[in-house]
Amino acid sequence: METIKRGVRKFGMPRIIIIAFIIVILIGALLEGQDMAALISDSLVRVGQNMLLAVAMLPCILVGAGLNMGLAIGIVCGLLAGLLSVQFELVSWAGFLAACAMALLFGSIAGVLYGRLMNMVKGSEMLIGNYLGSAVVYLMCMFWFAAPFTNSTIIWPMGGTGVRTTVPVSDYYEKILNNFLAFQIGKVTVPTGLFLFVGAVCAVVYLFTRSRTGTVLRVAGNNQAFAGMIGVNVNRARIIGIALSTMLAAMGIVVYAQSYGFYQTYEGPLTMAFTPMAAILLGGATMRSVKIRHAVIGSFLIQILLTTALPVCNQLFPESNLSEVFRIIISNGIILYALSQAGGEGR
Amino acid sequence: MENNTAIPVLSIQNVGKAYGENWVLSDVSMNIMPGEIHAICGENGAGKSTLMNILFGMPVIMQTGGYTGKIFIEGKECSITSPEQAIAKGIGMVHQEFMLIPGFTAGENIKLNREPLRDNPVSRVLGQRMKTVDFAQISRDSQATLDRLGVTLEEGRMVDSLPVGYMQFVEIAREIDKKNIKLLILDEPTAVLTESESEIVLRIVKRLSKMGIAVLLITHRIGDIMEVADMVTILRDGKNVRTVAVADTTAGEIAQMMVGRDLDLSAIEKRTETLSEEVVLSVRNFKVDMPGEAVKGVDLQVRKGEILGIGGLAGQGKIGIANGLMGLFPATGEAVVFGKALKLNSPKSSINAGLAFVSEDRRRMGFAPDLSIAENIAAPAMLNYNQFFNNLLFFKQIDEKTVRENAKKYIDEFQIKCTGPDQAVGTLSGGNQQKVCVASALMLTPKILLVSEPTRGIDVGAKNMVLKTIARINREQGVTVIFTSSELAELRQICDRIAIISDGTVSDILPADASSEAIGLAMSGNRR
């Protein structure tokens, strides 16, 4: 009994509740006669597709700057990189890898600037990051509107200048990761390439947190005064963390787009930050302690929940269009809960 | 003491206060007569603020189980359970942090919540709450009160445009503007003031006493006590050491009573060999801009292998020296370490020069609270010397096994009470946190160890452990130690020489076996 109790405490109540909820939904789906194989396949794709955005939260929390509310900054960098890869007609692996490389480049530049700004507003990073993210998204709206792209996939069908609200990558690298080495178990499709790529990035981030620089970031994030005393350049560490977060977000949106099939421009990035935040918090991260497994576990839980709950709900309330409403309520509810409780996994 | 009547305005008998098991105040008694200026002095943690909180009925006292003992006001026993009650009984208090509304004038602040009101047509119909504030009356009354204090200050000035000292005057004026005021408690009234402002405050205190108002002056500035107080009560470790008429004592004696604590450290072995005369660290005209502990030009030579004590009363600048050497607060002047000039204001260069620091501000500077004991101990060595890493591909990876082994060694050696090397340091008790701080400083293998207030707020067992460790490292590894402490007994036990800091400069350097009188004299600012 004691061991069960300790186990429950270690795993954390929020995760147990969500898992119980997922089980209830899956039973509901079975009873409704939903296509279970399709549900599971969709869930797997959604988990991989969104995971890097959740991982992007990690370096920012690690250096003590809280959740990266300005995740949209990284996302627009990734969008720009993606559109450039399309503009230059780079297809297949070349297109995807070029998009990733450019995303990392733009992300590092924007991230360093973002980090410098965050150093001026220590203590209110999340508040300022939120506003800055919105500001950057709208600034980029003007850019998308006037940008000199010429590829007909990018610009409006009637021609002229200006980027479309959704730029399809179907002729370039749609599902290039998802389909790589993909196989079927029964009717369930496993997107092997997607998981390999995302897994590799997670592994690199994991190794990074255990490296010397990762230690610097962790110490600086946990107690700036102490870090300063033992010779750490705290501001530099914070810039590294925030820049990494921005780079991961930029690459994350490229991975997202190849699976989703579109780059969503204009106001698309605005609400993108909330689900990853909810994911890493649900996974057990707190503002004082964060590990890669929090991002991984959290992504699995929240994406499976969101993917399976929607068809079930739509079946129950056929006249309503609950999908977006449901997603926003769940994401923000989890963020609210996690930030007010501040209880991660048990120590 | 003109209005010497037989009944004391305030009499407290055997008052005590415990937070949980920890008695921060016990068995304190004193009487204060009308018009008497009674000073209460003691080092940080002596129980001054607790006593004051009890007298003013602060909620923190009631919420934690109240106090023991009895309080009499003008001969009547009463229990004060809220600040409102304290005010109703004629007790006024001026807090250390100013409680003024910045956008209001001095006069409006003085009359705050006691504004004179005037009838108007609406209030006649709708009642009391609709009455108009009589600003003309506020001006007249508050100006009269300010004049009564003898300060030149126009009541119409905005509070936020006033110098700090004048804010203090407004606070005092607000208290004595209350008609029934009998006793005014001043909490460190001169701590943040310039010399000339302090003089005015002290003059005001004397004036209040002439008006028959008793003043309870809480301070650790002995100069202030000698200048204005009639009586002085010295608190130490929550106990009333002595209550004595100021005329019957001296500054040196008061200082000695404030810090003279007994501590059994007989286990520390005395130094047998004689020390070399070689100087390893010297500072000249060293100034540190540390708020509340400013160093104003220190010249000091530290000899190889010695334990140099730095003592002095709180606020005199002893704490600032180590912080300045470590580059944590802006420092100027000249510092030479092992013959090389030390680059100031850079913690990294100080570490590279062979210094390590155990900070007096343990909670803020001492450790990373959410990281494990193992990681905290290893962090300084990891980040400065690249120790505890394995090479893996293109990443240096933490060698967790060695980090934990290393921590286990210190946990055994220092008897750190914990569940294991993975426990977060923030969840340890103060004494055990301090042991982790010492261990992490030692991981830098310093040639000169700066230790500030290592025993503050920790239990006796941990105290002995920490002090013995410092002595052992000094004896066995030849590490030179600069040991800053407010506790005289500690300095005497462990140090070879004690430099006494007063008003930001060295007032004297004494051997550890100097008489308490000599040390007390140096602390009170007498220079040789």
Chai-1 contact restraints between the chains, C-beta under 6 A:
chainA,res_idxA,chainB,res_idxB,connection_type,confidence,min_distance_angstrom,max_distance_angstrom,comment,restraint_id
A,L207,B,F395,contact,1.0,0.0,6.0,A-B,restraint_1
A,R210,B,Q397,contact,1.0,0.0,6.0,A-B,restraint_2
A,R210,B,I398,contact,1.0,0.0,6.0,A-B,restraint_3
A,S211,B,F395,contact,1.0,0.0,6.0,A-B,restraint_4
A,S211,B,K396,contact,1.0,0.0,6.0,A-B,restraint_5
A,R212,B,K396,contact,1.0,0.0,6.0,A-B,restraint_6
A,T215,B,M382,contact,1.0,0.0,6.0,A-B,restraint_7
A,V216,B,L383,contact,1.0,0.0,6.0,A-B,restraint_8
A,V219,B,A368,contact,1.0,0.0,6.0,A-B,restraint_9
A,V219,B,A379,contact,1.0,0.0,6.0,A-B,restraint_10
A,N222,B,A368,contact,1.0,0.0,6.0,A-B,restraint_11
A,N222,B,D370,contact,1.0,0.0,6.0,A-B,restraint_12
A,N222,B,L371,contact,1.0,0.0,6.0,A-B,restraint_13
A,N223,B,A368,contact,1.0,0.0,6.0,A-B,restraint_14
A,A225,B,R364,contact,1.0,0.0,6.0,A-B,restraint_15
A,A225,B,M365,contact,1.0,0.0,6.0,A-B,restraint_16
A,F226,B,M365,contact,1.0,0.0,6.0,A-B,restraint_17
A,F226,B,F367,contact,1.0,0.0,6.0,A-B,restraint_18
A,F226,B,A368,contact,1.0,0.0,6.0,A-B,restraint_19
A,G228,B,P347,contact,1.0,0.0,6.0,A-B,restraint_20
A,M229,B,P347,contact,1.0,0.0,6.0,A-B,restraint_21
A,M229,B,M365,contact,1.0,0.0,6.0,A-B,restraint_22
A,I230,B,P380,contact,1.0,0.0,6.0,A-B,restraint_23
A,G231,B,P347,contact,1.0,0.0,6.0,A-B,restraint_24
A,G231,B,K348,contact,1.0,0.0,6.0,A-B,restraint_25
A,G231,B,I351,contact,1.0,0.0,6.0,A-B,restraint_26
A,G231,B,N384,contact,1.0,0.0,6.0,A-B,restraint_27
A,R288,B,D370,contact,1.0,0.0,6.0,A-B,restraint_28
A,S289,B,D370,contact,1.0,0.0,6.0,A-B,restraint_29
